[in-house]
Amino acid sequence: MTLRRKVSTGLYWEGGAALIGQGLSFVVSLLLARLLAPEYFGLISIATLAISSLVFFQELGFSAALVYRQDDVEAAANTAHWTIIASSVVLYIIGFILAPLVARFFRSPEVTPILRVLALTIVISSLSRVSYTLLFKDMAFKKKVLPELLASLAGSVTALLLALAGWKVWALVSGELVNASFATLLVYLFYPWRPKVQFVRSLFREMFGYGKHIAASQILIFGITNVDDMFVGRMLGQAALGQYGLAYKISNLPATNITRLVTRVTFPAFTLLQGDIARMRGAFFRVVRYVSLLSIPVAVVTVIFAHDFVYFVLNPSWAPAILPMQILAIYGLIRSISSNMGTIFQAGGKPQWLTSIAAWRFVTMTALLYPSIKWAGLVGVCVLSAAVAIVDFFIAAYLADKILKARMVTYAQMLTPIFIYAILAGATGYLIQQWLLSIGLWDIATLVAAGLVVVLVYGALTWWRDQEVRQGVRQVLAQINR
């Protein structure tokens, strides 16, 4: 199978799974938001923040190193497997011991048992981490997405049913445990790789040498994307953190779902293009363009319809999340466009650039978060995040262009028409929604109708003006019909 065919097939399977799995997860999240108070989501956010800070020490960049590696893959996989399991057990013990300190820092004693139970996901997920990495490396996306999709479905249904049964915050905890357990069990049914008792010190040192740059940048990126949660939880409380978390999740749909999908497929593909700058450059801009075709209209719709979405779909207790959601839509859009630049740094043999950029962002965010919250609360945090993301985009684009031998003007030429189509479609949908409200149509129905109008108008404009999109759609249809 050719590289282009592998990428298109990977996008097909990953995209289908993301559409179903993330769509289901999003709907379940909205239902849970209607059933549970913001404080419960705040407690989960605190526990997740602590767990995520441990997880970045779980694999020390070994997954990325294993994907990058071209020889001794079996021995390297076994070495990575046992390394990750050992580190995970140690990290769980650390999390268990430090749980009361985390609860005391956030002034939330309820966090202690939640963190100790939820941290079990660290150990559970370690058992299958290398299996998923090998599937990713081999671009065997069909075998990879099915267990992930089924696990997400099981976890979402569990959380919803237990929330209806009155389990409150423990419904959310149980859903995460079921998700992690199913993901680990199912991958061994779909993929025949089984670890052997093998640990090669020389391979450990080689993978650590490559992976330490990835791990360092990931730790810094974690700090950048989560230090705001720490400040919000500490200074503004559980309810504000829950509202901020929901605003972040909704407004960052392009960054956390669309981009995650594309980068999971393109990193192993870009590593195969090492040395062929022309092909890598063409593939990179093609990926950025397709990501933007999806993420730009999502961001525009979030800004236009955030107010009505919160009041019509959720409830007034989530109203403080409206303006943060709109501001963070800009942040999410920038992330979705620029995040794929990191794969260029890795594939181009410059993982240290990730660390340098992440260090700058972390220092800036940490220094300015306290005054931003004092200035405008949640809104101040969101304005700071968006501003830093914009500056970060230009830095990352400049460095990526050095590897690809590209020009900055290419981004403007590529993205401007997409912005125009998205704004026209969003404005049309908003006018239609206001008219439907004026004649007394049910409020949620007006949102659904407006969404359909946006999709139709944006799709029509893009189809009419973009020949490459028409060709891409035909290729996808041909793939489905095979």
Secondary structure, 3 states (H helix, E strand, C coil): CCHHHHHHHHHHHHHHHHHHHHHHHHHHHHHHHHHCCHHHHHHHHHHHHHHHHHHCCCCCCHHHHHHHCCCCHHHHHHHHHHHHHHHHHHHHHHHHHHHHHHHHHCCCCCHHHHHHHHCHHHHHHHCCHHHHHHHHHCCCHHHHHHHHHHHHHHHHHHHHHHHHCCCCHHHHHHHHHHHHHHHHHHHHHHCCCCCCCCCCHHHHHHHHHHHHHHHHHHHHHHHHHHHHHHHHHHHHCHHHHHHHHHHHHHHCHHHHHHHHHHHHHHHHHHHCCCCCHHHHHHHHHHHHHHHHHHHHHHHHHHHHHHHHHHHHHCCHHHHHHHHHHHHHHHHHHHHHHHCCHHHHHHHCCCHHHHHHHHHHHHHHHHHHHHHHHHHHHHHHHHHHHHHHHHHHHHHHHHHHHHHHCCCCHHHHHHHHHHHHHHHHHHHHHHHHHHHHHHCCCCHHHHHHHHHHHHHHHHHHHHHHHCHHHHHHHHHHHHHHHC
